[in-house]
């Protein structure tokens, strides 16, 4: 996915897009971690958003974990918090890898 984006744009633009992605993801990670014990419909929405952006940026493992959280919350299953913890850990590793490859970016 990233190689295709780079071909369609440029290395510089891809780095900028990844920077926006990383910034947004940091917010989403905090949000979903807080939602693990909250209303399931909020957790469904947050997991769906993460799943979609992970797909766009080629983070397949993250996409799969977010899909699992989304489905578990949709089904009203207990234990979504454990899945959220795995998602947060994977997201942190992914963001660190993207930052190492494409960053660092200035933070506002």
Backbone torsions as a table, in degrees:
resi	resn	phi	psi	omega
1	UNK	NA	-43.3	-179.5
2	UNK	-67.5	-39.6	178.6
3	UNK	-63.0	-40.5	178.4
4	UNK	-64.9	-42.8	178.6
5	UNK	-62.6	-40.6	179.8
6	UNK	-65.1	-41.6	177.2
7	UNK	-62.6	-38.8	-177.7
8	UNK	-76.7	-20.5	-178.5
9	UNK	-123.8	-105.9	175.3
10	UNK	-164.9	167.9	179.3
11	UNK	-61.8	-39.3	-178.6
12	UNK	-66.8	-45.4	-179.9
13	UNK	-66.5	-39.9	177.3
14	UNK	-59.9	-43.3	178.8
15	UNK	-60.6	-40.0	177.6
16	UNK	-64.5	-44.0	178.8
17	UNK	-62.0	-42.8	177.7
18	UNK	-62.6	-37.6	177.4
19	UNK	-60.3	-43.2	176.9
20	UNK	-64.7	-44.6	178.3
21	UNK	-56.4	-48.3	-179.0
22	UNK	-62.1	-44.5	179.1
23	UNK	-60.8	-45.0	178.8
24	UNK	-66.9	-38.8	-179.3
25	UNK	-64.4	-37.8	178.4
26	UNK	-58.9	-41.5	177.6
27	UNK	-65.6	-43.8	-178.1
28	UNK	-65.4	-35.3	178.9
29	UNK	-62.6	-46.5	178.4
30	UNK	-62.1	-41.9	-178.8
31	UNK	-62.6	-49.4	-175.2
32	UNK	-70.3	-32.1	176.9
33	UNK	-62.8	-40.4	177.6
34	UNK	-69.1	-29.2	-176.3
35	UNK	-83.6	-7.8	-175.5
36	UNK	-55.0	-32.4	-179.3
37	UNK	-109.2	8.0	-176.4
38	UNK	-95.1	-161.5	179.6
39	UNK	-60.4	133.5	-175.9
40	UNK	-63.6	-32.9	-179.7
41	UNK	-65.3	-33.0	175.8
42	UNK	-69.0	-38.9	178.2
43	UNK	-65.7	-39.8	177.0
44	UNK	-58.8	-48.3	-178.2
45	UNK	-63.1	-44.5	-179.3
46	UNK	-66.2	-43.1	179.7
47	UNK	-65.2	-37.9	178.5
48	UNK	-63.7	-43.1	178.8
49	UNK	-62.5	-42.1	178.4
50	UNK	-65.1	-43.4	179.3
51	UNK	-58.0	-45.1	-178.3
52	UNK	-65.0	-47.5	-178.6
53	UNK	-70.4	-33.8	176.4
54	UNK	-62.5	-39.2	178.0
55	UNK	-63.3	-45.4	-179.7
56	UNK	-58.7	-39.5	-175.1
57	UNK	-100.2	16.8	171.6
58	UNK	73.5	18.2	179.9
59	UNK	-91.1	75.9	-171.6
60	UNK	-64.0	-41.4	179.9
61	UNK	-62.4	-42.8	177.7
62	UNK	-63.4	-40.8	178.0
63	UNK	-59.4	-44.0	-179.5
64	UNK	-65.8	-42.3	179.2
65	UNK	-65.0	-42.1	178.7
66	UNK	-64.5	-38.5	177.8
67	UNK	-62.5	-38.8	178.9
68	UNK	-66.0	-42.6	177.9
69	UNK	-63.5	-45.7	-179.7
70	UNK	-58.5	-47.8	-177.5
71	UNK	-66.2	-42.3	-179.8
72	UNK	-62.9	-42.1	178.8
73	UNK	-68.0	-39.5	177.2
74	UNK	-59.2	-40.5	-178.5
75	UNK	-78.6	-5.6	179.8
76	UNK	71.3	23.6	-177.5
77	UNK	-76.0	144.9	173.3
78	UNK	-73.4	157.8	175.1
79	UNK	88.9	9.3	178.2
80	UNK	-61.5	-25.7	179.2
81	UNK	-59.9	-36.5	177.6
82	UNK	-65.9	-42.0	177.2
83	UNK	-65.0	-38.1	178.5
84	UNK	-63.5	-40.9	178.4
85	UNK	-60.3	-42.8	177.6
86	UNK	-64.4	-39.6	178.5
87	UNK	-63.6	-45.2	-179.4
88	UNK	-62.9	-44.1	178.9
89	UNK	-62.1	-44.7	179.3
90	UNK	-65.8	-38.5	179.0
91	UNK	-63.6	-42.0	178.5
92	UNK	-61.8	-42.6	178.4
93	UNK	-65.2	-41.6	179.9
94	UNK	-64.8	-45.2	179.3
95	UNK	-63.4	-38.4	177.4
96	UNK	-63.2	-41.4	179.4
97	UNK	-66.1	-43.0	179.0
98	UNK	-65.5	-39.7	178.9
99	UNK	-64.6	-42.0	178.8
100	UNK	-62.9	-40.3	-176.6
101	UNK	-79.4	-40.9	-171.2
102	UNK	-114.1	-16.6	-173.2
103	UNK	-94.8	-159.8	-2.4
104	UNK	-80.3	161.8	178.6
105	UNK	-116.0	154.9	174.4
106	UNK	-74.1	138.6	178.1
107	UNK	-104.5	146.3	-179.6
108	UNK	-98.5	NA	NA
